[in-house]
């Protein structure tokens, strides 16, 4: 009901035990994004100042071009190293956080009265330690870094796009608005069913645990058919919620990918016409850089929608 408050509590819990690690992760994400942006931005210089003059020269000198390509490779190498570092750190942080959560949950449950365990299915309680905690693992190790990285990428890419071409940036933003509208609609449906799926997993686990533990009672009172019927009903509910949750989640990727491709094609056509006509000082080098940024701009939005 209040995901922002929940995320704030989770980040506070993580930061309490892994303050230094999170700071290093943030620095790694920022450096990685800036290295990639700088490498893409340098493509404009590479084409306009090195490749184009060489095409017009009868005796081209490849040494400056080779050095320029080497500099671009260095930018991307720094980005790869930082990405590897912060991903490894987030694995350590996520596993340590889940270990602490399980320990605190176990200590807390040892203080609860017997009434709690009599009024809650044992399988449902165990589902908290397994399924729900494992969902947090994915959120901590993948979703949170991905969202932060995407935010930095969008800001850096948008600034670079504005420097290269304001008209083409306006075209890209229109397509991004369309992507965000579609994502909001589809993600709302997916999120509703994911919540229902987690609840149904708890119900199924609880029912299985009770029936297996009470197998003697079930057989004595000839309750096999009834228990099987009730299990099938719970299992069908879980199947339905899981099917719908993953159906809408998996639809978002192809939808956003096609909208991103459409944005790329529109910018390529408009930008090509502008470059050939010399409109607004757009060159082939700027257009090549801009189209790369267009892909970089759409990709984080698609990734965040998946998370």
C-alpha positions in Angstrom: 0.0 0.0 0.0 3.0 2.3 0.6 6.0 1.1 -1.4 7.9 4.3 -0.9 7.8 3.9 2.9 8.8 0.3 2.6 11.7 1.1 0.3 12.9 3.8 2.8 12.8 1.3 5.7 14.7 -1.3 3.6 17.4 1.2 2.6 17.8 2.3 6.2 18.2 -1.3 7.3 20.8 -2.0 4.6 22.7 1.3 5.2 22.9 0.6 8.9 25.0 -2.5 8.4 26.7 -1.8 5.1 27.3 1.9 5.0 30.8 1.8 3.4 29.8 -0.9 0.8 26.8 1.2 -0.3 28.9 4.3 -0.7 31.4 2.4 -2.9 28.5 0.9 -4.9 27.1 4.4 -5.5 30.5 5.7 -6.6 30.9 2.7 -8.9 27.6 3.2 -10.5 28.2 7.0 -11.1 31.7 6.3 -12.6 30.4 3.5 -14.7 27.6 5.6 -16.2 29.9 8.6 -16.8 32.5 6.4 -18.5 29.9 5.1 -20.9 28.5 8.5 -21.6 31.9 10.0 -22.2 32.8 7.1 -24.5 29.6 7.6 -26.5 30.1 11.4 -26.6 33.6 10.9 -28.0 32.2 9.1 -31.0 31.2 12.5 -32.4 34.8 13.7 -32.2 36.0 10.4 -33.7 33.8 10.7 -36.8 34.0 14.5 -37.4 37.7 15.1 -36.6 39.3 11.8 -37.6 37.3 9.6 -39.9 35.7 12.2 -42.1 39.0 14.1 -42.8 40.7 10.8 -43.5 38.1 9.9 -46.1 38.9 13.1 -48.0 42.7 12.7 -47.7 44.7 10.9 -50.4 47.4 9.7 -47.9 45.5 9.2 -44.6 47.5 8.9 -41.3 45.9 6.1 -39.2 48.0 6.8 -36.1 45.8 9.6 -34.6 42.7 7.5 -35.3 44.3 4.5 -33.5 45.1 6.6 -30.5 41.5 8.0 -30.4 40.1 4.5 -30.6 42.4 3.5 -27.7 41.1 6.4 -25.6 37.5 5.2 -26.2 38.5 1.7 -25.3 39.9 3.0 -22.0 36.6 4.8 -21.2 34.6 1.6 -21.7 37.2 -0.5 -19.8 36.8 1.8 -16.7 33.0 1.4 -17.0 33.3 -2.4 -17.2 35.6 -2.5 -14.1 33.2 -0.3 -12.1 30.2 -2.4 -13.1 31.8 -5.6 -12.1 32.9 -4.1 -8.7 29.5 -2.8 -7.7 27.7 -5.9 -8.8 30.0 -8.1 -6.7 29.6 -5.8 -3.7 25.8 -5.9 -4.0 25.8 -9.7 -4.0 27.7 -9.5 -0.7 25.4 -6.9 0.7 22.2 -8.7 -0.3 23.2 -12.1 1.1 24.4 -10.5 4.4 21.2 -8.5 4.7 19.0 -11.6 4.2 21.1 -13.5 6.7 20.5 -10.7 9.3 16.8 -10.6 8.5 16.4 -14.3 9.0 18.3 -14.2 12.3 16.2 -11.3 13.6 12.9 -12.9 12.4 13.9 -16.2 14.1 14.7 -14.4 17.4 11.5 -12.5 17.2 9.4 -15.6 16.6 10.9 -17.3 19.6 9.4 -14.5 21.8 5.9 -14.9 20.3 3.1 -16.7 22.3 1.9 -20.2 21.3 -1.3 -18.6 20.1 0.5 -17.1 17.1 1.6 -20.5 15.9 -1.8 -22.0 16.5 -3.6 -19.3 14.4 -1.1 -19.3 11.5 -0.3 -22.2 9.2 3.2 -23.5 9.7 3.8 -23.6 5.9 2.7 -20.0 5.6 5.2 -19.0 8.3 8.0 -21.0 6.6 7.0 -19.2 3.3 8.1 -15.9 4.9 11.6 -17.3 5.4 11.9 -18.7 1.9 9.7 -17.1 -0.8 9.3 -13.6 0.7 12.9 -13.3 1.8 14.1 -14.6 -1.6 12.0 -11.9 -3.3 13.9 -9.3 -1.2 17.2 -10.8 -2.4 16.3 -10.0 -6.0 15.2 -6.5 -5.1 18.4 -5.7 -3.1 20.9 -7.2 -5.5 19.3 -6.3 -8.8 16.4 -3.9 -8.6 17.8 -1.1 -6.4 21.1 -0.8 -8.2 19.4 -1.0 -11.5 17.0 1.8 -10.6 19.8 4.0 -9.4 22.0 3.2 -12.3 19.1 3.9 -14.7 18.4 7.3 -13.1 22.0 8.4 -13.4 22.1 7.1 -17.0 18.9 8.9 -17.9 20.2 12.2 -16.4 23.6 12.0 -18.1 22.2 10.8 -21.4 19.6 13.5 -21.5 22.2 16.2 -20.9 24.4 14.9 -23.6 21.4 14.6 -26.0 20.5 18.3 -25.4 24.1 19.3 -26.2 24.0 17.4 -29.5 20.5 18.3 -30.8 17.5 19.9 -29.1 15.0 19.0 -31.9 16.0 15.3 -31.8 15.9 15.3 -28.0 12.2 16.6 -28.2 11.4 13.7 -30.5 13.0 11.2 -28.2 11.1 12.6 -25.1 7.8 12.2 -26.9 8.5 8.5 -27.4 9.7 8.1 -23.9 6.4 9.6 -22.6 4.6 7.0 -24.6 6.7 4.2 -23.2 6.1 5.4 -19.6 2.4 5.6 -20.2 2.3 2.0 -21.5 4.6 0.8 -18.7 2.4 2.3 -16.0 -0.7 0.6 -17.3 0.9 -2.8 -17.7 3.0 -2.7 -14.6 -0.1 -1.9 -12.5 -1.7 -5.1 -13.6 1.4 -7.1 -13.1 2.1 -5.8 -9.6 -1.4 -6.6 -8.5 -1.1 -10.2 -9.5 2.5 -10.6 -8.0 1.1 -9.6 -4.6 -1.7 -12.1 -5.0 0.9 -14.8 -6.1 2.9 -14.4 -2.9 -0.2 -14.7 -0.8 -1.3 -17.8 -2.6 2.2 -19.4 -2.3 1.8 -19.0 1.5 -1.6 -20.6 1.5 -0.5 -23.5 -0.6 2.6 -24.1 1.6 0.5 -23.9 4.7 -2.1 -26.3 3.4 0.5 -28.9 2.3 2.2 -28.7 5.6 -1.0 -29.2 7.6 -2.2 -32.1 5.4 1.1 -34.0 5.4 1.6 -33.4 9.2 -1.9 -34.6 9.9 -1.9 -37.5 7.4 -3.0 -40.0 10.0 -6.1 -37.9 10.9 -6.9 -37.4 7.3 -6.9 -41.2 6.6 -8.8 -42.1 9.8 -11.6 -39.8 8.9 -11.5 -40.6 5.1 -10.7 -37.0 4.3 -8.5 -37.8 1.3 -10.9 -36.7 -1.5 -11.9 -33.5 0.4 -8.3 -32.5 1.1 -7.3 -33.2 -2.6 -10.3 -31.1 -3.8 -9.3 -28.2 -1.5 -5.6 -28.5 -2.5 -6.6 -28.3 -6.2 -8.6 -25.2 -5.6 -5.7 -23.5 -3.8 -3.3 -24.7 -6.5 -5.5 -23.4 -9.3 -5.6 -19.9 -7.6 -1.8 -19.9 -7.4 -1.5 -21.0 -11.0 -3.9 -18.2 -12.1 -2.2 -15.4 -10.2 1.3 -16.6 -11.2 0.3 -16.8 -14.9 -1.2 -13.3 -14.9 1.7 -11.8 -13.0 4.3 -13.2 -15.4 2.1 -12.6 -18.4 1.9 -8.9 -17.9 5.6 -8.7 -16.7 6.8 -10.5 -19.8 4.7 -8.3 -22.1 6.5 -5.1 -21.0 9.9 -6.1 -22.4 8.7 -6.6 -26.0 6.4 -3.6 -25.9 9.1 -1.2 -24.7 11.7 -2.8 -27.0 9.5 -2.1 -30.1 8.7 1.4 -28.9 12.4 2.0 -28.4 13.2 0.7 -31.9 10.4 3.0 -33.3 12.0 6.0 -31.5 15.4 5.1 -33.0 14.1 4.9 -36.5 12.2 8.2 -36.2 15.3 9.9 -34.9 17.5 8.4 -37.6 15.2 9.6 -40.4 14.7 13.1 -38.9 18.4 13.4 -38.0 19.6 12.1 -41.3 17.5 14.8 -43.1 18.8 17.5 -40.7 22.5 16.3 -41.2 22.3 16.3 -45.0 20.7 19.7 -44.9 23.1 21.1 -42.3 20.1 22.1 -40.1 21.0 23.4 -36.6 24.7 22.4 -37.1 24.0 18.7 -36.9 26.8 16.6 -38.4 27.1 12.9 -39.1 29.3 12.5 -36.0 26.7 14.2 -33.8 24.0 12.1 -35.4 25.9 8.8 -34.7 26.5 9.8 -31.1 22.8 10.9 -30.7 21.5 7.6 -32.0 23.6 5.7 -29.5 22.4 7.9 -26.7 18.8 7.3 -27.9 19.3 3.6 -27.4 21.0 4.3 -24.0 18.1 6.6 -23.0 15.4 4.1 -23.8 17.1 1.1 -22.3 17.1 2.2 -18.6 13.4 3.0 -18.9 12.7 -0.5 -20.2 14.9 -2.1 -17.5 13.2 -0.1 -14.7 9.8 -1.2 -15.9 10.9 -4.8 -15.7 12.2 -4.4 -12.2 
